Structures are given as structure tokens and as C-alpha cells.
């Protein structure tokens, strides 16, 4: 299986306040980068995940200040720590 280097973009989005107090705005971490092609192809490709080629990274683990109201299991992206480059554009 071939792992191609990617640039994984990570963004922060700020949502409307839960209540009128300014500090109640929430922060959402997301990545517009698509899931790696290897994981989308077929069962054998998805085994790349099981072989440790890609890791499912939870936004909550690496961005603890995140206060997104969306359930934590929906906030993740896929990374290969050896080949992918992370773009945390400001």
C-alpha cells in the first residue's frame, strides 16, 4: 500500500454565543482536507488504518480549549504522522 504525503489543513471556526455573554462563543476545530484516498478505496485500503498507516486524530485530544457543542466523536481527521504536513493557517 502506498501512502502519499498530504498537506492536512486544520482550521478554527468561531460560533455564535450560547448566551449574550461574549465569553460563551464556541470554537470548532475542523479540517477541509478529504479522508486519505487509501482509506476510501476498498476493504484492503481501509486495512491501512489497521496497519497504523493513518491515525484517527480527535480534535478534543489536541485542542482542549475547543468548546464545540457537536459530539466529540464527530470531530476528527486522519493523519499519517510520518508523511503528512499540518497546515494551521491563521
C-alpha positions as CSV (number, residue, x, y, z in Angstrom):
1,X,0.0,0.0,0.0
2,X,1.3,3.4,-0.9
3,X,1.0,6.4,1.4
4,X,1.2,9.7,-0.4
5,X,2.3,12.8,1.5
6,X,-0.5,15.3,2.0
7,X,-1.0,18.7,3.5
8,X,-3.7,18.5,6.1
9,X,-5.3,21.8,6.7
10,X,-6.7,22.5,10.2
11,X,-8.9,25.5,10.9
12,X,-10.7,27.1,13.8
13,X,-14.2,28.4,13.4
14,X,-16.0,30.5,16.0
15,X,-19.7,30.1,16.5
16,X,-22.5,32.3,17.8
17,X,-22.7,32.7,21.6
18,X,-24.8,30.3,23.7
19,X,-26.0,33.3,25.6
20,X,-25.3,37.0,25.4
21,X,-22.1,36.9,27.4
22,X,-19.1,37.3,24.9
23,X,-17.0,34.5,26.5
24,X,-19.7,32.0,25.6
25,X,-18.7,31.8,22.0
26,X,-17.7,28.3,21.0
27,X,-14.7,27.2,19.0
28,X,-14.8,24.4,16.4
29,X,-11.8,22.6,15.0
30,X,-12.2,21.2,11.6
31,X,-10.3,20.1,8.5
32,X,-11.5,20.6,5.0
33,X,-8.9,18.1,3.8
34,X,-10.6,14.9,2.5
35,X,-10.1,11.5,4.0
36,X,-7.0,9.9,2.5
37,X,-7.7,8.0,-0.7
38,X,-6.2,4.8,0.7
39,X,-9.0,4.7,3.3
40,X,-11.8,5.4,0.8
41,X,-11.0,2.8,-1.8
42,X,-11.8,-0.7,-0.6
43,X,-11.6,-3.1,2.4
44,X,-7.9,-3.7,1.8
45,X,-7.3,0.1,1.7
46,X,-9.2,0.5,5.0
47,X,-6.8,-2.1,6.5
48,X,-4.2,0.7,6.1
49,X,-5.9,2.2,9.1
50,X,-5.5,-1.1,11.0
51,X,-1.8,-1.3,10.0
52,X,-1.2,2.1,11.6
53,X,-0.6,4.0,8.4
54,X,-3.2,6.6,9.3
55,X,-4.4,7.6,12.8
56,X,-7.8,9.0,13.6
57,X,-7.0,12.2,15.4
58,X,-9.6,13.7,17.7
59,X,-9.8,17.5,17.8
60,X,-10.7,17.2,21.5
61,X,-7.3,15.5,22.3
62,X,-5.1,18.1,20.6
63,X,-7.3,21.2,21.1
64,X,-8.6,21.1,24.7
65,X,-9.8,24.7,24.5
66,X,-12.4,23.6,21.9
67,X,-15.9,24.2,23.2
68,X,-17.8,22.9,20.2
69,X,-21.4,21.7,21.1
70,X,-21.1,18.9,18.5
71,X,-20.4,15.5,19.9
72,X,-16.7,14.8,20.3
73,X,-16.8,11.6,18.2
74,X,-17.7,13.7,15.1
75,X,-14.7,16.0,15.4
76,X,-11.7,14.1,14.0
77,X,-9.4,13.9,11.0
78,X,-7.0,11.4,9.6
79,X,-3.2,11.8,9.8
80,X,-0.1,9.9,9.0
81,X,2.4,11.5,11.4
82,X,5.4,10.4,9.3
83,X,4.4,11.8,5.9
84,X,1.6,14.4,6.3
85,X,2.3,18.1,6.8
86,X,-0.1,20.0,9.0
87,X,-1.2,23.5,7.9
88,X,-2.6,25.5,10.8
89,X,-3.3,28.6,8.8
90,X,-4.1,31.6,10.9
